Amino acid sequence: MLLSAPALAAPLAGEAGGSRSGLFNRRYCEIISVSRSGLRAVATVYNTIGFNDCPAAAWTGIDKKAATTQLGADGIDLNGPRYWLIDGIAGKGISATGKTIAVNGITMAERATLDLSLTQVMGGKPLYTPTEVKRDTVFTFRAGKPVFELTDPDGHVYRMQSYSQIVNTTQTLDDLAGLGTRLKLPRGWTYATHVLSKDEDLVATGVAHVLQDDFLNTYQRLPAKQ
């Protein structure tokens, strides 16, 4: 079976200007379609945001073989359910104008793509390893809300953009403050949380650097401090 790259949490259209707000702790799901081309592969991300909250019965009822055929792919990954830790998204390009599909009655749209090696496709992507995701987005984190961050040995900070119920099916927002004690962090990595004192935007212009932890929670790299 083909395995896709990690969860990409790619944004939406659905409102004027390809933007949306009020997403904090809102449920969504993604289908990641993988198509091979020579020694490489392309993963296309379809996301429910802007359409629905990923109805549980319909999501668990997806037939992966039938969905793979429907999408004309070599394999798919069902990435969800997930919950946003951002408050708002603004997108353009593919992040705002992707084509719409419906799988087992769940409507979603194309939001991002990434290039993969066949090694990544067949073996998956190691945890705590950044993947380049092609998208143009602004993620807004609101003042007064908690943020959860990983820092690598080189000082790069990755902020959690969504938490997952794929590995831990009962994980909630309240569990994230103590998550650091349950993560198997690589040597030199740290996990921390704090509450924002002001609104912050996390901008991806063409490419976002995204990784996952042991529970498949997804993080995006913050820009380096000047």
N, C-alpha and C positions, 0 to 999 in steps of 0.2 A: 504494500500500500504506500502511496506517495504521502509524504509529510510536508506540510507547508512551513514557511518561515513563521516566526512568532507573531503574536497578536499585534496588529498595527494601529488599532483604534483610529481609523481614518474618518474624517468628518463629512459633513452633509451639505445638501442644499436644503430645500424645504421651506425657506423663508426668503424674503427679498434680499438680494445682495449676497446670497449664499451664506447667511449667518443665522445663528440661533442662540438663545440664552435660556437660563433657568435649567441647566443640565445637571447641576450638582447632585450626585447620588441617584441619577436616573439610569434605569436599566436599558441595555441595548445588546444586540448580537451582530456578528459578522460571519460571512462566508468568504473564505479565501480560496480562489480558484487558481490552480497551478497548471500551466501549459508548457511543455518542453519544446525547445528549439535547439537542435544540435546538442552541444555540451552545456547549454545554459537552459534556464527556465524563467518564465515570467509569472509572478503571482499578482492577481488582481483582487482587490479588496472590495466587498460589497457590504454596506452598513445599513442598519434599520433606522438610524436617527433621522428624524424629520418625517417618518412614516408611522411608526408604531413602537411599542415597548417590548417587542420580541415575545409574543404570547407563548407561555411555557408549553402548552399541549402541542401547538404547531411546531415549535422548535424541536422538542424531543421526538416528534413524529417524522422528521425529515429522513427520507431514504437517501443515503449518501450516494449509492450507485446511480439512482435515478437523477439526482441533482447533478452529478458529474456529467451524465449524458446530456441533460438539459442545457448545461453551460458550455458544452463542447470542450471540456477540460480533460486533462490526464489524471487529475485528482483534486479533491477539495478538502478543506479543513473547516470544521464547524467551531467557530471561535466565540464562545459565550456560554451562559450569559455573563455580561460585564456591567459595571456601573461607573459612570463618569465621576471624576474628581475635579473637573473643570466646571466653570459656570457658563461659559459661552465659547462659541466658535465662529470665526469668520473664515470663509474659504473662497478660493478662486481657481481657475483652471479645472483640472480633473476633480479637485476636491469640491467643486460647486456645481459641475455640469455633467457628472457621470450618468451613464445610461441606467435605466430602472429595470429591475427584474422582480419576479415573484416566485419564491420557492416554497412549496407546501402552503401557499396562501400568505406567506410573509413577504411583504414588499420591502425592498432595499435598493440601494443605488451604488454605483461604482464610485469609490472615493480615493483610491490610491493604487499605485503599482510599485513593484520592486523587482529587480533582477536577482536571480539566484544561480548558484552553481548546482550541478546535479548532485554533488555531495551534500549540499544543504538540503536539497529536496528529499533525498532518500534517507538522510540521517537526522534531519531536524537541525535546529539552531541551538548551540550551547547557551545555557542561561548566563546572564550577566555579560553578554557579548553584543555590542551594538550592531544593528542592521540599518542600512540606509533606506529610508522610505521616501519615495517621490511624491511630494505634496506641497501645496502652498496654503498655509493655514496660520491663523492666530488663535491660540488658546488663551482664554481669559480666566484668571484665578482671582476671586473676589476677596477683599479685605474682610477679616473676621472668620474666614474659613481655614481649616487645617490643611497643611500640605505635608507630604511624606516623601522623603528624598534619600537616595543612595549617593554616596560619594566614593569614587574609585581612587586607587593609590596615586594617580596623577592629578587629583583635585577636580576632575570633571564631576559635576553634579547632575543627577538624573532625577527629575520630579515625576512622581506617579501621576499618570493621567487617567488611569482606570484601574479598578480592582476587579478580580475575577472570581467566579464561582465554579471554575472548571476543575481545579484540583480539590479545593475545600468548598464543597457545595453549600456550606452554611456561612461562609465568610460574609461579614457585614462591615460597614463603615466603622463601627465601634471597635472592631478587632484590630484596626490598622495602627493604633497608637502603640500597641505592644508587639507589633509584627517583628521587630528587630530581634527579639529573643527566639523566634521560631525560624528565622532564615538561616540557611547554610551559606553565609557570606564568604566569598573568596578572600584570601589573605589580603589585608590592607583596605578592604571595603568597610564602610560604615553606613548605618541607617539612622535617620533622625526625623523628627517631626516638629513643626512649629506652626503658629497661627499668623497669618499675614496681617500686617498693620496697614497695608495699602493694596489697591488693585495692582496686579501684575499681568503682563501679556507675554506669552511664550510664542515666538514667531518662527515659522519654518518657511523659508523662501527657496522652494525647489526641492530641498532635501531635509528630512528630519532624522535624527539619530535616536533609535528606539531600542530598548532592551527589556528583558523580563526577569523576574525573580523566581524562586522555587515554587510559588503558588500561581505563576503565570500572570501576576499583576504587571502592568505595562508602564514604562517610564520613558520620558523624552529628555534628552540632554538639554540643560540650560546653556545659554551663551556664556563664554568665559568672561569673568569679571575684568574690567579694564583697570 
